Amino acid sequence: MGTESAMMLDLLRWRSTLLLTALNDGDFPHTRSCSKAAKMACRVYTLLGAAEAIGEYVHNDGHRMTIEGLEAADDWFDRWL
């Protein structure tokens, strides 16, 4: 890994991230790639010592926000902002 890549990854350490993933999103049907990307991102955060700074909320409600999704996001903001 080059120095620039390492520096970019280090910037992520201080950024909390909540990934909202719909398992049946008709607008973006490739949910396996979303889950794979989330797992890879979790590994990176863990390597950076910031495993608690990334989370994922997975739902089956398509391309819309639900009360449960809003509550998950609200809880995340309460924790990190």
N, CA, C and O atoms as a GROMACS GRO file, in nm:
protein
  324
    1MET      N    1   0.084  -0.117   0.000
    1MET     CA    2   0.000   0.000   0.000
    1MET      C    3   0.088   0.124   0.000
    1MET      O    4   0.182   0.134   0.080
    2GLY      N    5   0.060   0.217  -0.088
    2GLY     CA    6   0.138   0.338  -0.097
    2GLY      C    7   0.109   0.433   0.018
    2GLY      O    8   0.010   0.418   0.089
    3THR      N    9   0.196   0.530   0.034
    3THR     CA   10   0.182   0.627   0.142
    3THR      C   11   0.051   0.704   0.131
    3THR      O   12  -0.016   0.726   0.232
    4GLU      N   13   0.013   0.744   0.010
    4GLU     CA   14  -0.111   0.819  -0.008
    4GLU      C   15  -0.232   0.735   0.034
    4GLU      O   16  -0.323   0.785   0.098
    5SER      N   17  -0.232   0.607  -0.003
    5SER     CA   18  -0.343   0.520   0.035
    5SER      C   19  -0.350   0.505   0.186
    5SER      O   20  -0.459   0.509   0.244
    6ALA      N   21  -0.238   0.488   0.249
    6ALA     CA   22  -0.234   0.474   0.394
    6ALA      C   23  -0.286   0.601   0.461
    6ALA      O   24  -0.359   0.595   0.560
    7MET      N   25  -0.248   0.715   0.407
    7MET     CA   26  -0.295   0.842   0.463
    7MET      C   27  -0.446   0.856   0.446
    7MET      O   28  -0.514   0.905   0.536
    8MET      N   29  -0.499   0.814   0.331
    8MET     CA   30  -0.642   0.821   0.307
    8MET      C   31  -0.718   0.731   0.405
    8MET      O   32  -0.820   0.771   0.462
    9LEU      N   33  -0.666   0.611   0.425
    9LEU     CA   34  -0.731   0.520   0.518
    9LEU      C   35  -0.726   0.574   0.660
    9LEU      O   36  -0.821   0.557   0.737
   10ASP      N   37  -0.618   0.638   0.695
   10ASP     CA   38  -0.605   0.694   0.829
   10ASP      C   39  -0.709   0.803   0.853
   10ASP      O   40  -0.754   0.822   0.966
   11LEU      N   41  -0.747   0.875   0.749
   11LEU     CA   42  -0.850   0.977   0.763
   11LEU      C   43  -0.984   0.916   0.802
   11LEU      O   44  -1.063   0.980   0.872
   12LEU      N   45  -1.010   0.793   0.758
   12LEU     CA   46  -1.136   0.727   0.790
   12LEU      C   47  -1.150   0.697   0.938
   12LEU      O   48  -1.262   0.685   0.989
   13ARG      N   49  -1.040   0.684   1.006
   13ARG     CA   50  -1.044   0.645   1.147
   13ARG      C   51  -1.135   0.738   1.227
   13ARG      O   52  -1.204   0.693   1.318
   14TRP      N   53  -1.136   0.861   1.194
   14TRP     CA   54  -1.211   0.959   1.271
   14TRP      C   55  -1.349   0.988   1.212
   14TRP      O   56  -1.416   1.080   1.257
   15ARG      N   57  -1.391   0.911   1.115
   15ARG     CA   58  -1.522   0.930   1.052
   15ARG      C   59  -1.613   0.813   1.088
   15ARG      O   60  -1.590   0.700   1.045
   16SER      N   61  -1.714   0.841   1.164
   16SER     CA   62  -1.809   0.735   1.192
   16SER      C   63  -1.900   0.718   1.071
   16SER      O   64  -1.936   0.816   1.005
   17THR      N   65  -1.935   0.595   1.043
   17THR     CA   66  -2.012   0.564   0.924
   17THR      C   67  -2.118   0.460   0.956
   17THR      O   68  -2.089   0.354   1.012
   18LEU      N   69  -2.242   0.491   0.920
   18LEU     CA   70  -2.351   0.395   0.931
   18LEU      C   71  -2.398   0.364   0.790
   18LEU      O   72  -2.440   0.453   0.717
   19LEU      N   73  -2.390   0.239   0.753
   19LEU     CA   74  -2.433   0.195   0.620
   19LEU      C   75  -2.576   0.144   0.630
   19LEU      O   76  -2.606   0.054   0.708
   20LEU      N   77  -2.665   0.202   0.551
   20LEU     CA   78  -2.804   0.159   0.546
   20LEU      C   79  -2.822   0.074   0.422
   20LEU      O   80  -2.807   0.124   0.310
   21THR      N   81  -2.853  -0.053   0.438
   21THR     CA   82  -2.858  -0.147   0.326
   21THR      C   83  -2.996  -0.210   0.313
   21THR      O   84  -3.045  -0.272   0.407
   22ALA      N   85  -3.057  -0.193   0.196
   22ALA     CA   86  -3.185  -0.258   0.167
   22ALA      C   87  -3.158  -0.388   0.093
   22ALA      O   88  -3.085  -0.389  -0.007
   23LEU      N   89  -3.215  -0.496   0.139
   23LEU     CA   90  -3.193  -0.625   0.076
   23LEU      C   91  -3.277  -0.645  -0.050
   23LEU      O   92  -3.248  -0.734  -0.130
   24ASN      N   93  -3.379  -0.563  -0.068
   24ASN     CA   94  -3.466  -0.579  -0.184
   24ASN      C   95  -3.493  -0.444  -0.251
   24ASN      O   96  -3.608  -0.410  -0.278
   25ASP      N   97  -3.389  -0.370  -0.276
   25ASP     CA   98  -3.401  -0.238  -0.338
   25ASP      C   99  -3.410  -0.252  -0.490
   25ASP      O  100  -3.313  -0.291  -0.554
   26GLY      N  101  -3.526  -0.222  -0.546
   26GLY     CA  102  -3.544  -0.232  -0.690
   26GLY      C  103  -3.459  -0.134  -0.768
   26GLY      O  104  -3.428  -0.158  -0.885
   27ASP      N  105  -3.421  -0.022  -0.705
   27ASP     CA  106  -3.336   0.077  -0.772
   27ASP      C  107  -3.189   0.036  -0.774
   27ASP      O  108  -3.112   0.082  -0.858
   28PHE      N  109  -3.151  -0.050  -0.680
   28PHE     CA  110  -3.013  -0.097  -0.672
   28PHE      C  111  -3.016  -0.243  -0.629
   28PHE      O  112  -3.002  -0.274  -0.511
   29PRO      N  113  -3.035  -0.333  -0.724
   29PRO     CA  114  -3.060  -0.473  -0.691
   29PRO      C  115  -2.937  -0.555  -0.651
   29PRO      O  116  -2.952  -0.673  -0.620
   30HIS      N  117  -2.819  -0.498  -0.649
   30HIS     CA  118  -2.697  -0.574  -0.622
   30HIS      C  119  -2.662  -0.570  -0.473
   30HIS      O  120  -2.557  -0.519  -0.434
   31THR      N  121  -2.751  -0.622  -0.392
   31THR     CA  122  -2.730  -0.612  -0.248
   31THR      C  123  -2.614  -0.696  -0.198
   31THR      O  124  -2.556  -0.666  -0.093
   32ARG      N  125  -2.580  -0.801  -0.270
   32ARG     CA  126  -2.463  -0.880  -0.227
   32ARG      C  127  -2.337  -0.794  -0.229
   32ARG      O  128  -2.252  -0.806  -0.141
   33SER      N  129  -2.325  -0.708  -0.330
   33SER     CA  130  -2.206  -0.622  -0.337
   33SER      C  131  -2.206  -0.522  -0.222
   33SER      O  132  -2.100  -0.487  -0.172
   34CYS      N  133  -2.324  -0.477  -0.180
   34CYS     CA  134  -2.332  -0.385  -0.066
   34CYS      C  135  -2.284  -0.454   0.061
   34CYS      O  136  -2.206  -0.397   0.138
   35SER      N  137  -2.330  -0.575   0.082
   35SER     CA  138  -2.289  -0.649   0.201
   35SER      C  139  -2.139  -0.679   0.199
   35SER      O  140  -2.071  -0.671   0.301
   36LYS      N  141  -2.089  -0.714   0.082
   36LYS     CA  142  -1.946  -0.741   0.068
   36LYS      C  143  -1.864  -0.615   0.098
   36LYS      O  144  -1.764  -0.621   0.169
   37ALA      N  145  -1.908  -0.501   0.044
   37ALA     CA  146  -1.838  -0.375   0.068
   37ALA      C  147  -1.842  -0.339   0.217
   37ALA      O  148  -1.743  -0.291   0.272
   38ALA      N  149  -1.956  -0.363   0.281
   38ALA     CA  150  -1.968  -0.334   0.424
   38ALA      C  151  -1.871  -0.420   0.505
   38ALA      O  152  -1.807  -0.369   0.597
   39LYS      N  153  -1.861  -0.548   0.473
   39LYS     CA  154  -1.768  -0.635   0.544
   39LYS      C  155  -1.623  -0.591   0.524
   39LYS      O  156  -1.543  -0.592   0.618
   40MET      N  157  -1.591  -0.551   0.401
   40MET     CA  158  -1.455  -0.504   0.374
   40MET      C  159  -1.426  -0.375   0.451
   40MET      O  160  -1.318  -0.359   0.507
   41ALA      N  161  -1.523  -0.285   0.454
   41ALA     CA  162  -1.504  -0.160   0.527
   41ALA      C  163  -1.488  -0.186   0.676
   41ALA      O  164  -1.407  -0.121   0.742
   42CYS      N  165  -1.564  -0.281   0.729
   42CYS     CA  166  -1.550  -0.317   0.870
   42CYS      C  167  -1.410  -0.368   0.901
   42CYS      O  168  -1.353  -0.337   1.006
   43ARG      N  169  -1.355  -0.446   0.810
   43ARG     CA  170  -1.218  -0.495   0.831
   43ARG      C  171  -1.117  -0.380   0.833
   43ARG      O  172  -1.025  -0.380   0.915
   44VAL      N  173  -1.136  -0.283   0.744
   44VAL     CA  174  -1.045  -0.168   0.740
   44VAL      C  175  -1.056  -0.089   0.870
   44VAL      O  176  -0.954  -0.053   0.929
   45TYR      N  177  -1.177  -0.061   0.914
   45TYR     CA  178  -1.195   0.013   1.039
   45TYR      C  179  -1.132  -0.062   1.156
   45TYR      O  180  -1.071  -0.001   1.243
   46THR      N  181  -1.148  -0.194   1.156
   46THR     CA  182  -1.089  -0.274   1.263
   46THR      C  183  -0.937  -0.264   1.260
   46THR      O  184  -0.874  -0.249   1.365
   47LEU      N  185  -0.879  -0.271   1.142
   47LEU     CA  186  -0.733  -0.257   1.130
   47LEU      C  187  -0.686  -0.120   1.178
   47LEU      O  188  -0.575  -0.107   1.229
   48LEU      N  189  -0.769  -0.020   1.162
   48LEU     CA  190  -0.735   0.115   1.205
   48LEU      C  191  -0.764   0.137   1.354
   48LEU      O  192  -0.740   0.246   1.407
   49GLY      N  193  -0.815   0.033   1.420
   49GLY     CA  194  -0.846   0.046   1.562
   49GLY      C  195  -0.974   0.123   1.588
   49GLY      O  196  -0.990   0.180   1.696
   50ALA      N  197  -1.064   0.125   1.491
   50ALA     CA  198  -1.187   0.202   1.505
   50ALA      C  199  -1.310   0.119   1.470
   50ALA      O  200  -1.403   0.168   1.405
   51ALA      N  201  -1.311  -0.007   1.511
   51ALA     CA  202  -1.421  -0.097   1.475
   51ALA      C  203  -1.556  -0.045   1.520
   51ALA      O  204  -1.658  -0.070   1.455
   52GLU      N  205  -1.559   0.029   1.632
   52GLU     CA  206  -1.686   0.079   1.683
   52GLU      C  207  -1.741   0.196   1.601
   52GLU      O  208  -1.856   0.236   1.620
   53ALA      N  209  -1.660   0.250   1.510
   53ALA     CA  210  -1.700   0.368   1.433
   53ALA      C  211  -1.773   0.334   1.304
   53ALA      O  212  -1.806   0.424   1.226
   54ILE      N  213  -1.799   0.207   1.279
   54ILE     CA  214  -1.872   0.170   1.159
   54ILE      C  215  -1.983   0.073   1.198
   54ILE      O  216  -1.966  -0.014   1.284
   55GLY      N  217  -2.096   0.090   1.134
   55GLY     CA  218  -2.209   0.003   1.161
   55GLY      C  219  -2.291  -0.016   1.034
   55GLY      O  220  -2.275   0.057   0.936
   56GLU      N  221  -2.380  -0.113   1.038
   56GLU     CA  222  -2.465  -0.139   0.923
   56GLU      C  223  -2.606  -0.168   0.972
   56GLU      O  224  -2.625  -0.247   1.064
   57TYR      N  225  -2.703  -0.105   0.909
   57TYR     CA  226  -2.844  -0.132   0.934
   57TYR      C  227  -2.899  -0.194   0.807
   57TYR      O  228  -2.904  -0.130   0.702
   58VAL      N  229  -2.942  -0.320   0.816
   58VAL     CA  230  -2.992  -0.395   0.700
   58VAL      C  231  -3.143  -0.410   0.716
   58VAL      O  232  -3.192  -0.444   0.823
   59HIS      N  233  -3.215  -0.385   0.606
   59HIS     CA  234  -3.361  -0.396   0.612
   59HIS      C  235  -3.417  -0.453   0.482
   59HIS      O  236  -3.346  -0.466   0.382
   60ASN      N  237  -3.544  -0.486   0.485
   60ASN     CA  238  -3.613  -0.545   0.370
   60ASN      C  239  -3.723  -0.454   0.317
   60ASN      O  240  -3.824  -0.502   0.265
   61ASP      N  241  -3.705  -0.324   0.328
   61ASP     CA  242  -3.810  -0.229   0.293
   61ASP      C  243  -3.785  -0.154   0.163
   61ASP      O  244  -3.841  -0.046   0.142
   62GLY      N  245  -3.703  -0.208   0.078
   62GLY     CA  246  -3.679  -0.144  -0.051
   62GLY      C  247  -3.610  -0.010  -0.040
   62GLY      O  248  -3.538   0.017   0.055
   63HIS      N  249  -3.634   0.073  -0.140
   63HIS     CA  250  -3.566   0.203  -0.149
   63HIS      C  251  -3.648   0.312  -0.080
   63HIS      O  252  -3.691   0.409  -0.143
   64ARG      N  253  -3.668   0.294   0.048
   64ARG     CA  254  -3.739   0.395   0.127
   64ARG      C  255  -3.692   0.389   0.271
   64ARG      O  256  -3.641   0.287   0.317
   65MET      N  257  -3.709   0.500   0.340
   65MET     CA  258  -3.674   0.505   0.482
   65MET      C  259  -3.797   0.469   0.564
   65MET      O  260  -3.907   0.516   0.538
   66THR      N  261  -3.775   0.387   0.663
   66THR     CA  262  -3.882   0.347   0.755
   66THR      C  263  -3.856   0.411   0.891
   66THR      O  264  -3.749   0.468   0.915
   67ILE      N  265  -3.952   0.400   0.977
   67ILE     CA  266  -3.935   0.450   1.114
   67ILE      C  267  -3.816   0.382   1.180
   67ILE      O  268  -3.736   0.446   1.248
   68GLU      N  269  -3.805   0.250   1.159
   68GLU     CA  270  -3.693   0.176   1.219
   68GLU      C  271  -3.558   0.225   1.165
   68GLU      O  272  -3.461   0.237   1.240
   69GLY      N  273  -3.552   0.252   1.035
   69GLY     CA  274  -3.428   0.305   0.975
   69GLY      C  275  -3.394   0.442   1.029
   69GLY      O  276  -3.278   0.472   1.056
   70LEU      N  277  -3.496   0.526   1.043
   70LEU     CA  278  -3.474   0.660   1.099
   70LEU      C  279  -3.428   0.652   1.244
   70LEU      O  280  -3.342   0.729   1.287
   71GLU      N  281  -3.484   0.558   1.319
   71GLU     CA  282  -3.442   0.541   1.458
   71GLU      C  283  -3.297   0.492   1.466
   71GLU      O  284  -3.222   0.537   1.552
   72ALA      N  285  -3.259   0.401   1.377
   72ALA     CA  286  -3.120   0.354   1.374
   72ALA      C  287  -3.027   0.470   1.342
   72ALA      O  288  -2.922   0.484   1.406
   73ALA      N  289  -3.063   0.552   1.245
   73ALA     CA  290  -2.980   0.667   1.209
   73ALA      C  291  -2.976   0.768   1.324
   73ALA      O  292  -2.870   0.823   1.354
   74ASP      N  293  -3.090   0.792   1.388
   74ASP     CA  294  -3.097   0.885   1.500
   74ASP      C  295  -3.008   0.838   1.616
   74ASP      O  296  -2.935   0.917   1.676
   75ASP      N  297  -3.015   0.708   1.646
   75ASP     CA  298  -2.928   0.652   1.752
   75ASP      C  299  -2.781   0.670   1.716
   75ASP      O  300  -2.699   0.703   1.802
   76TRP      N  301  -2.750   0.648   1.589
   76TRP     CA  302  -2.611   0.663   1.543
   76TRP      C  303  -2.565   0.808   1.560
   76TRP      O  304  -2.455   0.833   1.609
   77PHE      N  305  -2.649   0.903   1.518
   77PHE     CA  306  -2.614   1.044   1.533
   77PHE      C  307  -2.599   1.083   1.679
   77PHE      O  308  -2.506   1.156   1.714
   78ASP      N  309  -2.690   1.033   1.764
   78ASP     CA  310  -2.678   1.061   1.908
   78ASP      C  311  -2.544   1.013   1.962
   78ASP      O  312  -2.484   1.078   2.048
   79ARG      N  313  -2.499   0.900   1.913
   79ARG     CA  314  -2.373   0.844   1.962
   79ARG      C  315  -2.251   0.920   1.912
   79ARG      O  316  -2.155   0.938   1.986
   80TRP      N  317  -2.254   0.963   1.786
   80TRP     CA  318  -2.134   1.016   1.724
   80TRP      C  319  -2.129   1.167   1.704
   80TRP      O  320  -2.022   1.222   1.677
   81LEU      N  321  -2.241   1.235   1.716
   81LEU     CA  322  -2.237   1.381   1.696
   81LEU      C  323  -2.242   1.455   1.828
   81LEU      O  324  -2.239   1.578   1.829
   0.00000   0.00000   0.00000
